Amino acid sequence: MIATFGCAPKPSLATCHKSLQAGMSEAKVFSLCGKPTMGKARPDGVSIHNYMPGMLTGKTEALHVFFENDKLIHYNYIDNAGISHNLRGEVKDINNVRP
């Protein structure tokens, strides 16, 4: 990892998702995981923040964090092996999901 001066290195998404808990504020999640790659608000009041470093590297790793009223309600983390992890502790291989 390359050290940068003047700012703390961003934690890995693998480390970050293990720290997430239901009810956390957006500010707390940003302090743990850094700034998201992109975010959007849905008409139902839920906002989604996406961490997708793989968009540049071609890797599958991504973290999608869902908030409602500034509280974390769900997340989905996909590791580089294509394994999906979520807030409820469910784990599944997205490479073997059939329609």
Secondary structure, DSSP 8 states (H G I E B T S, - for coil): ----TTS-----HHHHHHH--TT--HHHHHHHH-S-SEEEE-TTSEEEEEE-THHHH----EEEEEEETTEEEEEEEE-TTSEEEETT--EEEGGG---
